[in-house]
């Protein structure tokens, strides 16, 4: 039973590390939260 628990814990850690490394938002693969692009908004001139 101990071997099975250790195996499940090891597989869980590997899956967690894979999920964290592949779902990073500092790459261009589209995963995770991306920062919005800043678009300049023209101002109206007061008369």
C-alpha positions as CSV (number, residue, x, y, z in Angstrom):
1,X,0.0,0.0,0.0
2,X,2.9,2.3,0.7
3,X,4.4,1.7,-2.7
4,X,1.0,2.6,-4.4
5,X,0.7,5.8,-2.3
6,X,4.2,6.8,-3.3
7,X,3.5,6.1,-6.9
8,X,0.3,8.1,-6.9
9,X,2.1,11.0,-5.2
10,X,4.9,10.9,-7.7
11,X,2.6,10.9,-10.7
12,X,0.6,13.8,-9.1
13,X,3.8,15.8,-8.7
14,X,4.8,15.2,-12.3
15,X,1.4,16.2,-13.6
16,X,1.4,19.3,-11.4
17,X,4.9,20.4,-12.6
18,X,3.9,19.7,-16.2
19,X,0.7,21.8,-15.8
20,X,2.6,24.7,-14.2
21,X,5.3,24.7,-16.8
22,X,3.1,24.5,-19.9
23,X,0.4,27.0,-18.7
24,X,2.7,29.9,-18.3
25,X,1.7,33.3,-19.4
26,X,5.2,34.5,-20.3
27,X,5.3,32.7,-23.6
28,X,3.4,33.1,-26.9
29,X,1.5,29.8,-26.8
30,X,-1.7,31.4,-25.6
31,X,-1.9,29.7,-22.3
32,X,-2.7,31.4,-19.0
33,X,-3.7,35.0,-18.5
34,X,-2.3,37.3,-21.0
35,X,-1.7,41.0,-20.4
36,X,-4.0,43.3,-22.5
37,X,-2.5,45.3,-25.3
38,X,-2.5,49.0,-24.6
39,X,-4.4,50.9,-27.3
40,X,-4.1,54.7,-27.4
41,X,-7.5,56.5,-27.1
42,X,-7.7,59.8,-28.9
43,X,-8.8,62.7,-26.6
44,X,-11.4,65.2,-27.6
45,X,-10.2,68.8,-27.6
46,X,-12.3,71.2,-25.5
47,X,-13.6,74.4,-27.3
